Amino acid sequence: MNRPNDQLLVIFGASGDLTGRKLLPALFELYVSKMLPEHFAILGAARTAFTDEEFRAEQRKHILEARGNKETNSEDLDNFFRILFYLAFDSTNTAEYVKLKDRIHLLQQQENLPDKVIYYLATPPLMYELIPKYLQENGMNVAASEDGWRRVIVEKPFGTSLETAQNLNQHLCRIFDEKEIYRIDHYLGKETVQNILVLRFSNGIFEPLWNRNYVDSIEISASETLGVENRGKYYDGAGALRDMIQNHLMQLMAFAAMESPSVFDPEPIRDEIVKVFRSIRPYTIREMNEWVVRGQYDGYREEKNVAPDSNTETYVGMKFFIDNWRWSGVPFYFFTGKKLPEKSSEIVIHFKSTPHQLFAGQCSGSSCNKLVIRIQPDESITLRFGLKMPGAGFTVKQVGMEFRYDSLSKTHLPDAYERLLLDAMLGDSTLYARSDALEASWRFIDPILHHWKEEGSKRLYFYEPGQNGPIERMNLGADSMGAPCDSCG
């Protein structure tokens, strides 16, 4: 991959958790891999009163912690910190942006940088409208030169409903061009997720089977063993449907269900994603009641910053259909929840059984042949099928062929933020959500949220921590019910 052109990265909320845990460790890995621009600078901006040196000392600890047992060259760290700077300023005050403007101009001169700037909003969502507005008021949203540009990266959650997402889209598009708005979903930065496209569209043994004629069902799941921890205030206003399904799982589903793009360029790929979202069959009220299961783990209402009468869901299981030529009649399933037995994320393609069982031990149902694309914790792809057991007779046993990324011992498996930050620097938006796709996903999710609000606690099912969710999920009829595939079929 080519190195990006010279540029400057400004991180708002630089003293926060996201910057220390993810962004700067990812940028350091890119530096070590020689993937950063030749001339580059990072400017952290936040209210905390750090000097450049104090900020560097703070981030040194975070980078070393993130690298764990990986050997770190102190000279690499020192050289990396020479391109890391900090500005203490109040991003809620438009008058303060003069300081930021002056510091950017100074760094561009000092580091020999062109008029190319990325703004990363590593801030609470309430700042997603305010910061771009103040950048515009201070003339910082457009480049001063003809070959310059300004880009903005926005973290999830991108809106809390269709209306708020549309309002935010309209607001940002009045300030930046759509092509310069990068809505980040770290799930799409994972190597296995990107490999879905390669697996499907570069292998003649898979793509001919990837349709309603051979696929029985598709499950997309993301389970966590932890509860809400210290995120009670945010999570109680969001819930599992907004926090996981509207963004992460919807994007994974789109990669699994989309048609082949005409060419492998960002816009044709994103066009196909939008088509998938627009093809999802809307629920009737009866279908919502029968095909969407919401649960809450026992003890959630006692968590810090959670309302004692909260109806927020910590688990969602749902069945839905995509009404197009490829997938008509094939059920898709989402499963996600907290306080479940295992932390994992995976896509399971369940293929149809043979029409006739000839052998002893041959299983029937969609659990016989499946392709398991595991995204975390151990990124891998497994194909499961039946083979004859050694010895007399023809007794069948289910076996698996597995590829694990950690088997490529000499290959660095980049963190999701490494890939996504690099793509934004390169101007490649393939793995970023476009506004029409975002709104289309909200059109599917919004009616469910409205229905739950009207129902209150009705049909909110409870489950013990460590279970696979409420027992009512069994009524959905999925093969594994969202359990990690090692324990199914």
Helices and strands as residue ranges (DSSP letters): E 7-12, H 17-18, I 19-23, H 24-32, E 40-46, H 52-67, H 74-81, E 84-88, G 94-96, H 97-110, E 116-121, H 127-137, E 149-154, H 162-173, G 178-180, E 181-183, G 186-189, H 191-201, G 207-209, E 215-223, H 232-240, I 241-249, H 250-257, H 266-279, H 285-291, E 292-297, G 300-302, E 315-321, E 331-337, E 344-351, E 370-376, E 380-388, E 396-404, G 405-407, H 416-426, H 435-455, E 460-463, G 471-476, G 485-487
